[in-house]
Every structure is written in C-alpha cells, then in structure tokens.
Amino acid sequence: MPPSVEVIQTRCCIAGGGPAGMMLGLLLARAGVDVVVLEKHGDFLRDFRGDTIHPSTLEVVYELGLLEDFLRRSHQQVRQLVVNIGGFEIPLADFTHVPTRCKFLAFMPQWDFLDFVADHGRKYPTFRLLMDTEVTDLLEDGDRVLGVKATTPTGTLEVRADLTVGADGRRSTVRERAGLPIRDLGAPMDVLWMRLSRKPTDTDTPTGRFDRGRIFIMLHRGDYWQCGFVIPKGDHEAVKARGIEAFRADIAAVAQFVADRVNELRSWEDVKLLTVSVDRLRKWYKPGLLCIDDAAHAMSPVGGVGINLAIQDAVAAANILAEKLKSQTVKHADLAAVQRRRTLPTQLTQWLQVQVQKRVITRALSGRVPLTPPLVLRLFRRIPILRRIPARLVGVGIRPEHVRTKDAFKN
Ligand SMILES: Cc1cc2nc3c(=O)[nH]c(=O)nc-3n(C[C@H](O)[C@H](O)[C@H](O)COP(=O)(O)OP(=O)(O)OC[C@H]3O[C@@H](n4cnc5c(N)ncnc54)[C@H](O)[C@@H]3O)c2cc1C
C-alpha cells in the first residue's frame, strides 16, 4: 500500500518561519485569515541569524499592542553605532532622533524574537505553525499554484491553499520550483561566523572594525560576542589553508581587546561559513503564489537591515491581502500590488548596499592600501547631526509600513 499523504486545506500557506514568514503568519491570523506556516527546522535556534530589531519593527510591534511584552524580554538597547576604520573611531549612527516610539536598536537573539512572534501567533485559532516540516515542491494546476508538498517526521504532507507565500529565505525552494527569473546583483564577500566570550569590562556597543584586508563585526549577545569576519567571496578554503593560528592572529590584529580570547576558537569546527548574496526576482508572484523578503530579494548583511525589510514586506503583504484572503477574492493584480508597494524600498536599499560593497568592502578587503576614514566619515566626528542620516536609513528605512489590519478577535 502506498504511504498515506496527510492533506491540510487553508487560506494561506507560508513556506518558511523566518522573520518574514512568522510576522506575516501572525498578521494574517490576527486579521482572521486561516494560515499555516511551515518551518523545516525543529526550533528557531540557529546561530546564523541577524539579531537587530529596528525602531521600525518596534513600531510595528507597538501597533500590534505587543511592545510591553517585547521590552520585558531579554534584549540590549543600542542608541549609537560606532565603526573603527584603520584605528579611527567614527560614531556612525545616532538613533536618539528617529521618528518612532523606540529610539534605539534592540539586540535580541533572533530565535527569541521568533519565539515571541510565535507565542503571540498561537493565541489565534487561525494560526498554525508546523515545525520540522520542509517544503519540497509546489502543487500546481497548469500555471496556477495550489499549495505545497512537504515532508514531516511522520511522512508526507500536502497543504492546499488559496495563496502560497514563499518566505523560505535566500535559497528558497518555492521560488526555484516556481521558476521565477532572478537578477543577481553580486556580492564580493562571504562571512565567517563565530563566538568569543564577552567580559564585563568590554564595551557594550556593537562594533564594526575595518583595517587593511580585514573587516570584523561584533554583536553583543550578553555573555558572548557574536562575531563576523568578512572574507573575499570564494576565499574560504584559502583562509582555512593558512591555518587556524593565522586566523586567530588576524582577529587579534583587528580587535586587540579580544586577543586574550582568540584561543576559544579551537578548530575550524568553531567557525561557520555564511555565504552572502544580493539578488531579486523580476516578478515576485504568479497565480496563487507570492514570494517576499529574501525569497524575493536576498539582502546583503551591509547595514544589518535584512530583518527590517522582512517585517516591512510582511506588513505590506498583510495590509493588501488580508481582507481579500478572507473573502477568497485575491487576484493577480493584488499580488502585483504587493510587489509594486515594496519595489522602491527594496531597490534603493539594495542599491545602497551594493555601493558600500563596491566602495568600502572591496577596498578594505583588497588590503592594498592602509585604511583611513574617508573625509565624509571624518565629518561625522565633528558634526553630530550627520549621524542621524544612517540612523534613519538603518533604523526606519525607506517608506516604512504601518499595520492597517484589525484584530478580528478583539471585541
Ligand atoms: C552573514 C549575515 C549576517 C546578517 N546579519 C543581519 C543583521 O544583523 N541584521 C539584519 O537585519 N539582517 C541581517 N542579515 C540579513 C537577514 O538575515 C535576512 O535578510 C533575513 O533573515 C531574511 O528573513 P527571511 O524571513 O526572508 O528569511 P530567513 O531568515 O532566511 O528565514 C527563512 C526560513 O525559512 C526556512 N526554510 C528554508 N527553506 C525551507 C523549506 N524548504 N521549507 C520550510 N522552511 C524552510 C528556514 O529554516 C528559515 O527559518 C544577515 C545576513 C547574512 C548572510
């Protein structure tokens, strides 16, 4: 007898429980739309996730009435970002003037943020989150997507839905199976991701350090630093061939205050490779299907804005689609409206990221010239008001979205 296939029928099936998929799931369920989110991992506990919750995301959390609960959970509030270029400290961003309720970046490990969103999603009878469930293919009738096929610990699942959303990240199975054409914008780097312990005497400001041939990012995670060492794309094997000792020395040279801890990196087992890509779909949708965030436009880590874009895409999609999903009247034009709404912020942000990749990162990684801060950045030391510009771009972004959907379960 062939193995049985479990079938679920829903209004909206979301592939991927990252920031975009989870937030869209919460927003739709809250608006009274029956939604199923499928996440291939058994939990959200993975190291390779950004930790930055931006002021614009906190504004969305406030608009959902959840800010108090968010702020009760463990996090760090960061009001200034400082970069170190060739030994010069540059105060790059000052968030204390952003036009939102929370004038800071909140650093919260992403698994805690996703647990927070999931906790609130589960309060709605319309929300279903299936962990350990990997989307493997689309269900199609001609050009129309009818749902997905997935594997679970107990077998095979088919989720049939009026709308399928691909929120399964930069290596999206959904977009690949849908055959949506991609434009690759290129990224000159990859990132080596690792932890080093944090001492109470260390600074608590997250830092980016740029020196000849080296870029080192340090994110504060309580008792340890989550660190990213940026390397030229494709150089991973060459870096490994030089040996772990040489790698430790590189880190100690760029961030002297952790020189006493680099031995915590015992072997390459402690260092993970994260590949960076910047791309976007020409068309984010086809009948019955929409891709959002990294699945529609993979973001570079430059500026740490990927999660912000994820939340903004989710809010825009829910604003445009929630009522139509309830009345089963989602049309091709509604999916096109989501792409239209998010095209400007996506293209401008990616353009800025690509400029920084070309002009700053490629130059720093070439190691040919000693690094000194460009004149424009030196002005940031003298003219504090300039620090509001990067704060606005990173913290709020271009054309921020606001929650327009209502809580269908609130009297
Ligand atoms: C090195 C690096 C550092 C970064 N640092 C930051 C930062 O500090 N701040 C920031 O804002 N952004 C950062 N970014 C960007 C940010 O991580 C992404 O833009 C953001 O996570 C995208 O969210 P998402 O929900 O679209 O996708 P993801 O976060 O990738 O989530 C996709 C989810 O889908 C699941 N999934 C994948 N395939 C399937 C499948 N077939 N079936 C079911 N589930 C599936 C995955 O397990 C995952 O949970 C960084 C990126 C990189 C590469």
The ligand as a Tripos MOL2 file, in Angstrom:
@<TRIPOS>MOLECULE
LIG
   53    58     1     0     0
SMALL
NO_CHARGES

@<TRIPOS>ATOM
      1 C1         26.0750   36.8320    7.4540 C.3       1 LIG1
      2 C2         24.7600   37.5540    7.5130 C.ar      1 LIG1
      3 C3         24.5150   38.3880    8.6010 C.ar      1 LIG1
      4 C4         23.3110   39.1120    8.6520 C.ar      1 LIG1
      5 N1         23.1100   39.9390    9.7020 N.ar      1 LIG1
      6 C5         21.9670   40.6580    9.7540 C.ar      1 LIG1
      7 C6         21.7040   41.5520   10.8580 C.ar      1 LIG1
      8 O1         22.4960   41.6780   11.7950 O.2       1 LIG1
      9 N2         20.5400   42.2320   10.8470 N.ar      1 LIG1
     10 C7         19.6160   42.1090    9.8390 C.ar      1 LIG1
     11 O2         18.5660   42.7890    9.8780 O.2       1 LIG1
     12 N3         19.8280   41.2670    8.8060 N.ar      1 LIG1
     13 C8         20.9740   40.5510    8.7310 C.ar      1 LIG1
     14 N4         21.1840   39.7040    7.6790 N.ar      1 LIG1
     15 C9         20.1230   39.5580    6.6720 C.3       1 LIG1
     16 C10        18.9600   38.7480    7.2730 C.3       1 LIG1
     17 O3         19.4520   37.5860    7.9430 O.3       1 LIG1
     18 C11        17.9420   38.3040    6.2310 C.3       1 LIG1
     19 O4         17.6960   39.3470    5.3060 O.3       1 LIG1
     20 C12        16.6290   37.9020    6.9080 C.3       1 LIG1
     21 O5         16.8600   36.8690    7.8390 O.3       1 LIG1
     22 C13        15.6360   37.3990    5.8850 C.3       1 LIG1
     23 O6         14.4540   36.9530    6.5240 O.3       1 LIG1
     24 P1         13.5180   35.8730    5.8200 P.3       1 LIG1
     25 O7         12.4070   35.5900    6.7730 O.co2     1 LIG1
     26 O8         13.1890   36.3090    4.4440 O.co2     1 LIG1
     27 O9         14.4670   34.6120    5.5940 O.3       1 LIG1
     28 P2         15.2650   33.7090    6.6370 P.3       1 LIG1
     29 O10        15.6390   34.4500    7.8520 O.co2     1 LIG1
     30 O11        16.3560   33.0550    5.8410 O.co2     1 LIG1
     31 O12        14.2040   32.6220    7.0460 O.3       1 LIG1
     32 C14        13.7720   31.6300    6.1410 C.3       1 LIG1
     33 C15        13.2200   30.4810    6.9720 C.3       1 LIG1
     34 O13        12.7050   29.5120    6.0720 O.3       1 LIG1
     35 C16        13.1150   28.2270    6.4970 C.3       1 LIG1
     36 N5         13.1570   27.3890    5.3000 N.ar      1 LIG1
     37 C17        14.0470   27.4260    4.2800 C.ar      1 LIG1
     38 N6         13.7250   26.5310    3.3380 N.ar      1 LIG1
     39 C18        12.5890   25.9140    3.7510 C.ar      1 LIG1
     40 C19        11.7600   24.9080    3.2120 C.ar      1 LIG1
     41 N7         12.0440   24.3350    2.0490 N.pl3     1 LIG1
     42 N8         10.6640   24.5120    3.9120 N.ar      1 LIG1
     43 C20        10.3570   25.0840    5.1110 C.ar      1 LIG1
     44 N9         11.1270   26.0470    5.6750 N.ar      1 LIG1
     45 C21        12.2260   26.4630    5.0060 C.ar      1 LIG1
     46 C22        14.4840   28.4500    7.1230 C.3       1 LIG1
     47 O14        14.7990   27.4100    8.0360 O.3       1 LIG1
     48 C23        14.2760   29.7960    7.8340 C.3       1 LIG1
     49 O15        13.7800   29.6280    9.1330 O.3       1 LIG1
     50 C24        22.3500   38.9770    7.6080 C.ar      1 LIG1
     51 C25        22.6070   38.1050    6.5340 C.ar      1 LIG1
     52 C26        23.8000   37.3970    6.4750 C.ar      1 LIG1
     53 C27        24.0640   36.4870    5.3150 C.3       1 LIG1
@<TRIPOS>BOND
     1     1     2 1
     2     2     3 ar
     3     2    52 ar
     4     3     4 ar
     5     4     5 ar
     6     4    50 ar
     7     5     6 ar
     8     6     7 ar
     9     6    13 1
    10     7     8 2
    11     7     9 ar
    12     9    10 ar
    13    10    11 2
    14    10    12 ar
    15    12    13 ar
    16    13    14 ar
    17    14    15 1
    18    14    50 ar
    19    15    16 1
    20    16    17 1
    21    16    18 1
    22    18    19 1
    23    18    20 1
    24    20    21 1
    25    20    22 1
    26    22    23 1
    27    23    24 1
    28    24    25 2
    29    24    26 1
    30    24    27 1
    31    27    28 1
    32    28    29 2
    33    28    30 1
    34    28    31 1
    35    31    32 1
    36    32    33 1
    37    33    34 1
    38    33    48 1
    39    34    35 1
    40    35    36 1
    41    35    46 1
    42    36    37 ar
    43    36    45 ar
    44    37    38 ar
    45    38    39 ar
    46    39    40 ar
    47    39    45 ar
    48    40    41 1
    49    40    42 ar
    50    42    43 ar
    51    43    44 ar
    52    44    45 ar
    53    46    47 1
    54    46    48 1
    55    48    49 1
    56    50    51 ar
    57    51    52 ar
    58    52    53 1
@<TRIPOS>SUBSTRUCTURE
     1 LIG1         1 GROUP 0 **** ****
